[in-house]
């Protein structure tokens, strides 16, 4: 489904692709809003400009992921822009720290853009409003600025609203594979291990996806419903892949070491190791190491004695067999030469 896209341009060594549904959605949205009787200037400021700012912010958000991934030496693929946001092909990080910072790269870009827009808004004489940092009542703020004719403050407030919303959505919604879910996964990975952490993250994502779906049905938010479906599908698919990997690993381990050794390993892992058992294990390891060192010293002493006595490293019988083989090879080679000359 995500392959139905076309290449638009290349930015920061990344191909930016546009999904076919994005231009279709924009045309439909513009057509619907134009029926409302807006003037051309109002249509530009209330419809066209917010869409341009939104997808520019999404583009910079995804480039934040690309930059963070490359800083940690990870490869990145194409970027795809869709009506419900954007995504960039970045593999899972090799460590929890890498996974966290690659996931946080996008929201941090939105946070920086929002802070810059709010600072410019205040420095140019705009009055502070809570809607700038908590975008739930931005329509009231934008309407007031529109009536006052403060177009610069109107634009800056729009930039702040969009980027604060993107930051909060991606950080607070801890549903894998969204950014917040990947940051939660990195935290659980560090404390519970990769498999258990990813499994728990997927369970949380499925619960949140069901909740988002119910909210979307009640409020008739089609975009949120699509996001909920994608989150649930991705979490379900990841859980299935984890189950298959665990089954394959357990079968492979059984083929290699057998059921008895697997039982002993699971018993050792289940029972905590006490101080006495740990001391005995370390003592046995030291004894085994000392014994191996003594054996090597004896072998070295034997070799040194043979060298001093004039005995080669190979026994005399083996040397005689080697010389006979060499002589037979030389004789065979001479016979071959005579046959060719004849």
C-alpha positions in Angstrom: 0.0 0.0 0.0 2.8 2.4 0.9 4.6 1.7 -2.4 1.9 3.6 -4.3 3.8 6.8 -4.3 5.9 8.9 -6.6 9.3 10.7 -6.1 8.8 14.4 -5.6 12.3 15.6 -4.8 15.5 14.8 -2.9 16.5 16.5 0.3 19.4 15.8 2.7 20.4 12.7 0.5 16.9 11.4 1.0 14.2 10.7 -1.6 11.0 12.4 -0.6 8.0 10.5 -2.0 4.4 11.6 -2.1 1.7 9.0 -1.5 -1.1 9.2 -4.2 -3.7 9.8 -1.5 -2.1 13.1 -0.3 -2.8 15.2 -3.4 -6.3 13.6 -3.7 -7.0 14.5 -0.1 -5.8 18.1 -0.5 -7.9 18.6 -3.6 -11.0 17.3 -1.9 -10.3 19.4 1.2 -9.8 22.6 -0.8 -13.0 21.9 -2.8 -15.0 21.4 0.4 -13.7 24.6 2.0 -14.1 26.7 -1.1 -17.9 26.0 -1.0 -18.0 27.8 2.4 -17.8 31.2 0.6 -14.3 32.3 1.8 -12.7 35.1 -0.1 -9.5 34.2 -2.0 -7.3 35.8 0.7 -9.2 34.1 3.6 -9.0 30.8 1.7 -5.2 31.3 1.4 -4.7 32.2 5.1 -7.1 29.8 6.7 -6.8 26.7 4.4 -3.8 26.8 2.1 -1.2 28.2 4.5 -2.0 25.8 7.4 -1.7 22.9 5.0 1.6 24.1 3.7 2.9 24.8 7.2 1.6 21.4 8.4 3.4 19.3 5.8 6.5 21.4 6.0 6.6 20.7 9.7 6.0 17.0 9.0 8.8 17.0 6.4 11.2 18.6 8.9 10.0 16.2 11.6 11.0 13.2 9.4 14.3 14.8 8.5 15.0 15.0 12.3 14.7 11.2 12.3 17.1 10.9 9.4 19.6 13.2 11.0 19.6 11.3 14.3 19.8 7.9 12.5 22.8 9.0 10.5 24.5 10.4 13.6 24.4 6.9 15.1 25.6 5.3 11.9 22.3 3.8 10.8 21.1 3.7 7.2 17.9 5.4 6.1 15.5 4.8 3.3 12.9 6.9 1.4 10.5 9.3 3.1 6.8 9.1 2.3 4.3 11.9 3.0 0.7 10.8 3.4 -2.5 12.6 4.5 -2.1 11.3 8.1 1.6 12.3 8.3 4.9 11.1 7.1 7.2 8.2 7.7 10.8 7.5 6.9 12.4 4.0 6.6 14.7 3.7 9.6 15.7 0.3 11.0 15.4 -0.5 14.7 18.4 0.8 16.6 21.1 -1.7 17.8 20.9 -0.4 21.4 18.2 1.2 23.6 20.0 4.5 23.5 20.2 4.6 19.7 16.5 3.6 19.4 15.5 6.4 21.9 17.4 9.2 20.2 16.4 8.2 16.7 12.7 8.1 17.7 13.1 11.4 19.6 14.8 13.2 16.7 11.5 14.1 15.0 9.6 15.5 18.0 12.6 17.5 19.1 12.5 19.3 15.7 8.9 20.2 16.3 9.7 21.4 19.8 12.4 23.6 18.4 10.1 25.1 15.7 7.4 25.7 18.3 9.7 27.4 20.7 11.1 29.6 17.9 7.6 30.6 16.7 6.5 31.4 20.2 9.6 33.5 20.9 9.1 35.4 17.7 5.5 35.9 18.5 6.3 37.4 21.9 9.3 39.4 20.7 7.2 41.1 18.0 4.6 42.3 20.6 2.1 39.5 20.7 0.2 38.9 23.9 0.8 35.6 25.5 -2.1 33.1 25.3 -2.2 29.6 26.8 -3.4 28.3 23.4 0.2 28.8 22.1 1.5 26.0 24.4 -1.6 23.9 24.8 -3.4 23.9 21.4 -7.0 23.0 22.3 -8.5 26.5 21.8 -6.4 27.9 19.0 -9.5 28.8 16.9 -10.3 31.5 19.5 -6.8 32.9 19.4 -6.6 32.8 15.6 -10.0 34.4 15.2 -9.0 37.3 17.5 -5.7 37.8 15.6 -7.6 37.7 12.3 -10.1 40.3 13.4 -7.3 42.6 14.7 -5.5 42.3 11.4 -2.3 40.9 13.0 -1.3 38.7 10.1 2.3 38.1 11.3 1.1 37.0 14.7 -1.6 34.9 13.0 1.1 33.1 11.0 3.4 32.6 14.0 0.6 31.3 16.1 -0.3 28.9 13.4 3.3 27.6 13.3 3.4 27.3 17.1 0.0 25.5 17.1 1.0 22.9 14.5 4.4 22.1 15.9 3.2 21.9 19.6 0.4 19.6 18.4 2.8 17.4 16.5 5.2 17.2 19.5 2.5 16.3 22.0 0.9 13.8 19.7 4.2 12.0 18.9 5.5 12.0 22.5 2.4 11.4 24.6 0.8 8.8 22.4 3.1 5.9 23.4 1.7 3.5 20.7 4.3 1.6 18.8 5.5 2.2 16.0 4.8 5.9 16.6 7.6 8.0 18.1 6.3 7.8 21.6 5.9 4.1 21.4 9.5 3.6 20.1 10.8 5.7 23.0 8.7 3.6 25.4 10.2 0.5 23.8 13.7 1.8 24.3 13.0 2.4 28.0 11.5 -1.1 28.4 14.3 -2.7 26.3 16.9 -1.4 28.7 15.0 -2.8 31.8 13.4 -6.0 30.6 15.4 -7.0 27.5 14.5 -6.5 23.9 12.0 -9.3 23.4 10.0 -8.7 26.6 10.2 -5.0 26.1 8.9 -5.1 22.5 6.2 -7.5 23.4 4.9 -5.3 26.3 5.1 -2.3 24.0 3.0 -4.0 21.4 0.3 -4.9 24.0 0.2 -1.3 25.2 -0.1 -0.1 21.5 -3.0 -2.4 20.8 -4.9 -1.2 23.9 -4.3 2.4 22.9 -5.3 1.7 19.3 -8.6 0.3 20.4 -9.1 3.5 22.5 -8.2 5.7 19.6 -10.6 3.8 17.4 -13.5 4.3 19.8 -12.7 8.0 20.2 -12.5 8.4 16.4 -15.9 6.7 15.9 -17.6 8.9 18.5 -16.0 12.1 17.1 -16.1 11.1 13.4 -12.4 11.7 13.0 -11.4 9.7 10.0 -7.7 10.4 10.2 -7.5 9.2 13.8 -9.4 6.1 12.9 -6.9 5.3 10.1 -4.0 5.9 12.5 -5.6 3.6 15.1 -6.0 0.8 12.5 -2.4 1.2 11.3 -1.1 1.1 14.9 -3.1 -2.0 15.8 -2.1 -3.8 12.6 1.6 -3.0 13.1 1.6 -4.0 16.8 -0.2 -7.2 15.9 2.3 -8.0 13.1 5.2 -7.3 15.4 3.8 -9.6 18.1 3.5 -12.4 15.5 7.0 -11.9 14.3 8.3 -12.1 17.9 6.4 -15.3 18.5 7.8 -16.9 15.4 11.3 -15.8 16.3 11.0 -17.3 19.8 9.6 -20.5 18.4 12.5 -20.8 15.9 15.0 -20.0 18.6 13.7 -22.6 20.9 13.5 -25.3 18.2 17.1 -24.4 17.1 18.3 -24.6 20.7 16.7 -28.0 21.1 18.3 -29.3 18.0 21.7 -28.1 19.1 21.9 -28.9 22.9 19.0 -31.3 23.5 16.2 -31.2 26.0 18.3 -32.2 29.1 20.7 -29.3 28.6 17.8 -26.9 27.9 16.2 -28.0 31.2 19.5 -27.4 33.1 19.9 -24.0 31.5 16.4 -22.9 32.3 16.8 -24.1 35.8 20.0 -22.1 36.2 18.3 -19.0 34.8 15.3 -19.4 37.0 17.2 -19.9 40.3 19.1 -16.9 41.6 22.8 -17.6 42.2 23.8 -17.2 45.9 27.1 -16.0 47.2 28.4 -19.5 48.1 27.5 -20.9 44.6 29.1 -17.9 42.9 32.3 -18.3 45.0 32.5 -22.0 44.2 32.0 -21.3 40.5 34.8 -18.7 40.5 37.0 -21.1 42.5 36.5 -23.9 40.0 37.3 -21.6 37.2 40.5 -20.5 38.8 41.5 -24.1 39.4 40.8 -25.1 35.8 42.8 -22.1 34.6 45.8 -23.0 36.8 45.6 -26.6 35.6 45.6 -25.5 32.0 48.6 -23.2 32.6 50.6 -26.1 34.2 49.8 -28.4 31.3 51.0 -25.8 28.8 54.2 -25.3 30.8 54.9 -29.1 30.7 54.4 -29.2 26.9 56.7 -26.2 26.4 59.4 -27.9 28.7 59.1 -31.1 26.7 59.5 -29.3 23.3 62.5 -27.3 24.6 64.2 -30.5 25.8 63.6 -32.2 22.4 65.1 -29.2 20.6 68.2 -29.2 22.9 68.6 -32.9 22.3 68.6 -32.4 18.5 65.2 -34.1 18.0 63.0 -32.5 15.3 59.4 -31.6 16.0 58.3 -34.7 13.9 59.2 -38.3 14.9 61.7 -40.1 12.8 59.1 -42.5 11.4 56.9 -39.7 10.1 60.0 -38.0 8.5 60.9 -41.2 6.8 57.4 -41.5 5.3 57.5 -37.9 4.1 60.9 -38.5 2.4 59.6 -41.6 0.7 56.5 -39.8 -0.6 58.7 -37.0 -2.0 60.9 -39.5 -3.7 58.0 -41.3 -5.3 56.6 -38.0 -6.6 59.9 -37.1 -8.2 60.2 -40.5 -9.9 56.7 -40.3 -11.2 57.4 -36.8 -12.6 60.5 -38.1 -14.4 58.6 -41.0 -16.0 55.9 -38.6 -17.2 58.5 -36.4 -18.9 60.1 -39.4 -20.6 56.7 -40.7 -21.9 56.0 -37.2 -23.4 59.4 -37.1 -25.1 58.9 -40.6 -26.5 
